[in-house]
Amino acid sequence: MKAAKATAALVVDKIIHRLQAERSGRALDHEWHMGAELGAYMGSPNMGGAELGVGAAAASGGGGGGGGVGGAQLGAHVGSIGRRVGLWPFSRLWPFGGGGGGDVAQPRMLLCAKLHARDQALCAEMDALYTDDFFGSRQFRTMLRLEADARRGGLGLPNEIVSEVAVGVLRKLLAPLHGLIVGHVRQVSAATEESVVEAVSCYARPHNLHALLEPAAQIAISEGLERALAIGETLLAWENEPHTTSQAYLDIVQQSADAPASAKKFAQGINAKRSKEPATEEHALVELQLKTYAYWHVMKRRLLDYVQLGTHAEVCPSTVELIALDCA
């Protein structure tokens, strides 16, 4: 019983180590030396770490002999030892597809690369949702005008556009983000699950521990997904109240107002005769259009960062921690 628990603890430790290495991008180098690490880790009086470590080169296709044993014999010997201790899947650990010599295959994608691809996809989706041209369009100014008409007569000075107009418009713009964030969180969870299942299969099946570890991994992934979805909901709820102390907001407003191309874009459609008047609702709408654009730009970058940070924190590290706790 003690031996079984010890073996399970070693396997869980190796799974966690591998996932952490994949998450940080160290796994390629980590896997190159996997034979030496596993030999030292699982070493016994009949199977020293040095013996298995030297054999790792031959096991992954190298030549290297030692102690009077030829390269081919040593490779076969280490392969036999690896099978007996359940550390056989060197080809699955080696990111280039196993074997030595011959053509080099495309490296398998590590977890960090999978997450990066999904983060970039979310950025692209949010950028495409409302382009810079949209915020400078007559369509968006009409949206502001309709919101202003709906709130006309509210608290504020006569003939002023009340502040709630911008709040109402921003909330409408935020509505489609819910689906994007939920989709992103689920994709990150699926990518993490893929790597977790691969690691569990690699280390647990040779020891017949997959029946214990696979359900624990699935529970941990599901719980991480639920927490990440809750974080996304919370972040979106926070953004319902416009707020920023970022200097970038003021910089964008100023730069957009000063740049001739931007000024022309935001001022399109203003009646030339009325434009000489010191203050009109049309000018107020243009100013609100410009400020809404600047605020959206700052808010979008902030939301992206926190959604991605929260998702990674709950889905990735928490998953491996829960696997360890569930199997303790």
C-alpha positions in Angstrom: 0.0 0.0 0.0 2.8 2.4 0.9 4.6 1.5 -2.3 1.5 2.2 -4.4 1.0 5.6 -2.7 4.7 6.4 -3.2 4.4 5.5 -6.9 1.2 7.6 -7.3 2.9 10.6 -5.6 5.9 10.3 -7.9 3.7 10.1 -11.0 1.6 13.1 -9.9 4.8 15.0 -9.3 6.1 14.2 -12.8 2.7 15.2 -14.4 2.8 18.6 -12.5 6.4 19.1 -13.4 5.7 18.5 -17.1 2.7 20.8 -17.2 4.6 23.5 -15.5 7.4 23.1 -18.0 5.0 23.2 -20.9 3.3 26.3 -19.5 6.6 28.2 -19.2 8.0 27.0 -22.5 10.8 25.0 -20.8 9.5 21.7 -22.0 11.6 21.3 -25.1 14.8 21.4 -23.1 13.2 19.6 -20.3 12.2 16.7 -22.5 15.6 16.4 -24.1 17.0 15.5 -20.8 14.0 13.4 -19.7 15.9 10.1 -19.7 18.4 11.4 -17.2 15.8 13.0 -15.0 13.6 10.0 -14.9 16.5 7.7 -14.2 17.7 9.8 -11.3 14.1 10.2 -10.1 13.1 6.5 -10.3 16.5 5.1 -9.6 17.0 1.9 -7.6 20.0 -0.3 -6.6 19.6 -2.2 -9.9 18.9 0.8 -12.0 21.0 3.8 -11.2 20.2 7.3 -12.4 23.6 7.5 -14.2 22.9 4.2 -16.1 19.5 5.4 -17.3 20.8 8.9 -17.9 23.6 7.7 -20.2 21.1 5.4 -21.9 18.8 8.3 -22.7 20.9 9.4 -25.6 20.7 5.9 -27.2 17.0 5.6 -26.3 16.2 8.7 -28.3 18.3 7.7 -31.2 21.9 8.6 -30.4 24.9 6.3 -30.3 26.7 6.7 -27.0 28.1 3.5 -25.3 29.4 3.2 -21.9 31.0 0.6 -19.6 31.9 -1.7 -22.4 28.3 -1.9 -23.7 27.8 -0.9 -27.3 25.4 1.9 -28.3 22.8 -0.4 -29.7 23.0 -2.8 -26.7 22.8 0.1 -24.3 19.8 1.5 -26.1 18.0 -1.8 -26.0 18.9 -2.3 -22.4 17.5 1.1 -21.4 14.4 0.5 -23.4 13.9 -2.7 -21.4 14.5 -1.0 -18.1 12.1 1.8 -19.1 9.3 -0.6 -19.9 9.8 -2.4 -16.6 9.5 0.8 -14.6 6.8 2.3 -16.8 8.8 5.0 -18.3 8.6 3.7 -21.8 7.1 6.6 -23.9 10.3 8.5 -24.7 9.0 9.0 -28.3 5.9 10.7 -26.9 7.9 12.9 -24.6 10.4 13.9 -27.4 8.7 16.9 -29.1 10.0 16.1 -32.6 8.2 12.8 -32.8 10.8 10.4 -31.4 13.7 8.4 -33.0 17.1 9.7 -34.0 18.2 10.4 -37.5 16.1 11.0 -40.5 13.8 13.9 -41.1 12.9 16.2 -38.3 9.2 16.5 -37.8 7.3 19.6 -36.8 7.6 20.1 -33.0 4.4 19.5 -31.1 2.8 22.6 -29.8 3.4 23.2 -26.1 0.7 24.5 -23.8 2.2 28.0 -23.7 1.9 28.2 -27.5 -1.7 26.9 -27.4 -2.6 29.6 -24.9 -0.8 32.3 -26.8 -2.7 31.4 -30.0 -6.0 31.7 -28.2 -5.0 35.0 -26.5 -4.1 36.4 -29.9 -7.4 35.2 -31.4 -9.4 36.9 -28.6 -7.5 40.2 -29.3 -8.3 39.9 -33.0 -12.0 39.2 -32.4 -12.3 42.2 -30.0 -10.5 44.5 -32.4 -12.7 43.4 -35.3 -15.9 43.9 -33.3 -15.7 47.7 -33.3 -13.0 49.2 -35.6 -11.6 52.7 -35.4 -13.7 53.6 -38.5 -16.9 52.5 -36.7 -16.3 55.0 -33.8 -15.7 57.8 -36.4 -18.8 56.9 -38.5 -22.1 58.6 -38.8 -23.7 55.3 -37.7 -22.0 55.6 -34.3 -22.9 59.3 -34.0 -26.5 58.4 -34.8 -26.4 55.8 -32.0 -25.2 58.5 -29.6 -27.9 60.9 -30.8 -30.7 58.3 -30.3 -29.4 57.6 -26.8 -29.3 61.4 -26.1 -32.9 61.8 -27.4 -34.0 58.9 -25.1 -32.5 60.6 -22.1 -33.4 64.2 -23.0 -34.7 66.2 -20.1 -32.7 64.3 -17.5 -30.6 65.8 -14.7 -28.2 68.3 -16.0 -28.0 71.8 -17.5 -30.5 72.8 -20.2 -29.6 71.5 -23.7 -26.6 69.5 -22.3 -26.0 65.9 -23.2 -26.3 64.1 -19.9 -23.4 61.8 -18.8 -25.7 58.8 -18.8 -25.7 58.9 -22.6 -22.1 57.6 -22.7 -22.8 55.1 -20.0 -25.8 53.7 -21.9 -23.9 53.5 -25.2 -20.9 51.8 -23.6 -23.2 49.2 -22.0 -24.7 48.4 -25.4 -21.2 48.1 -26.9 -20.2 45.7 -24.1 -23.0 43.3 -24.7 -21.4 41.2 -27.5 -18.2 40.7 -25.4 -19.9 38.2 -23.2 -20.0 35.6 -25.9 -16.4 36.3 -26.9 -15.1 35.9 -23.4 -17.0 32.7 -22.7 -15.7 31.2 -26.0 -12.1 32.2 -25.1 -12.3 30.7 -21.6 -13.7 27.4 -23.0 -11.0 27.3 -25.6 -8.3 27.8 -23.0 -9.8 25.1 -20.9 -9.9 22.7 -23.9 -6.2 23.4 -24.7 -5.3 22.8 -21.1 -7.3 19.6 -20.9 -5.5 18.3 -24.0 -2.1 18.8 -22.4 -3.3 17.4 -19.1 -4.8 14.3 -20.6 -1.6 13.7 -22.6 0.6 14.1 -19.5 -1.7 11.8 -17.4 -1.7 9.2 -20.2 2.0 9.4 -20.6 2.9 8.9 -16.9 -0.1 7.2 -15.3 -1.0 4.5 -17.8 2.3 2.6 -17.6 1.6 2.3 -13.8 -2.1 1.5 -14.2 -2.9 4.8 -12.3 -5.0 6.3 -15.1 -8.2 5.1 -13.5 -7.3 7.3 -10.4 -5.7 10.3 -12.1 -7.9 10.8 -15.2 -11.1 11.4 -13.2 -9.2 13.7 -10.8 -7.9 15.6 -13.8 -11.3 16.0 -15.3 -12.8 17.3 -12.1 -9.9 19.8 -11.7 -10.4 21.0 -15.3 -14.1 21.5 -14.8 -13.7 23.4 -11.6 -11.1 25.6 -13.1 -13.4 26.3 -16.1 -16.2 27.3 -13.8 -14.0 29.7 -11.8 -12.6 31.3 -15.0 -16.1 31.8 -16.4 -17.1 33.5 -13.1 -14.1 35.8 -13.3 -15.1 36.8 -16.9 -18.7 37.6 -15.7 -17.3 39.7 -12.8 -14.9 41.6 -15.1 -17.7 42.5 -17.5 -20.0 43.6 -14.6 -17.2 45.9 -13.4 -17.0 47.5 -16.8 -20.6 48.6 -16.7 -19.4 51.6 -14.7 -17.0 53.6 -16.8 -13.8 54.4 -14.9 -10.1 55.0 -15.6 -7.2 56.9 -14.2 -5.1 56.0 -17.2 -3.3 58.9 -18.9 -3.6 57.0 -22.1 -7.3 58.0 -22.2 -6.5 61.7 -22.2 -3.6 61.2 -24.7 -5.9 59.4 -27.2 -8.5 62.1 -26.9 -5.9 64.8 -27.5 -4.1 63.0 -30.3 -7.4 62.3 -32.1 -8.5 65.9 -31.7 -5.2 67.2 -33.0 -4.6 64.8 -35.9 -6.2 66.3 -39.1 -7.3 62.9 -40.4 -8.9 62.0 -37.1 -10.6 65.4 -36.7 -12.0 65.1 -40.2 -13.3 61.6 -39.5 -15.0 62.5 -36.3 -16.4 65.8 -37.7 -17.9 64.3 -40.8 -21.5 65.3 -41.4 -21.5 68.5 -39.3 -23.3 71.3 -41.1 -20.7 73.8 -42.3 -22.9 76.8 -41.4 -23.6 75.6 -37.9 -19.9 74.6 -37.3 -19.1 78.3 -36.7 -21.4 78.4 -33.7 -19.6 78.3 -30.3 -21.5 75.3 -29.0 -24.1 73.0 -30.6 -25.4 69.6 -29.8 -23.8 68.3 -33.0 -20.4 69.4 -31.7 -21.1 67.9 -28.3 -22.0 64.6 -30.0 -18.7 64.7 -31.9 -16.8 65.3 -28.6 -18.6 62.5 -27.0 -17.9 60.3 -30.0 -14.2 61.0 -29.7 -14.1 60.4 -25.9 -16.1 57.2 -26.2 -13.6 56.0 -28.8 -10.7 56.8 -26.5 -12.3 55.2 -23.5 -13.2 52.0 -25.4 -9.6 51.7 -26.6 -8.3 51.9 -23.0 -11.0 49.7 -21.5 -10.6 47.0 -24.2 -6.9 46.6 -23.5 -7.5 46.5 -19.7 -10.3 43.9 -20.1 -8.2 41.7 -22.4 -5.3 41.7 -20.0 -7.5 40.8 -17.0 -9.6 38.2 -18.8 -6.5 36.4 -20.0 -4.7 36.6 -16.7 -7.7 35.4 -14.8 -8.4 32.6 -17.2 -4.8 31.4 -17.1 -4.6 31.6 -13.3 -7.7 29.5 -12.8 -7.5 27.0 -15.6 -3.8 26.2 -15.7 -2.0 26.4 -12.3 -5.1 25.6 -10.4 -5.7 22.5 -12.4 -2.4 20.9 -11.6 -2.7 21.9 -7.9 -6.1 20.3 -7.7 -4.8 17.1 -9.4 -2.2 16.9 -6.6 -4.8 17.5 -3.9 -7.3 15.0 -5.3 -4.7 12.3 -5.5 -3.1 13.0 -2.1 
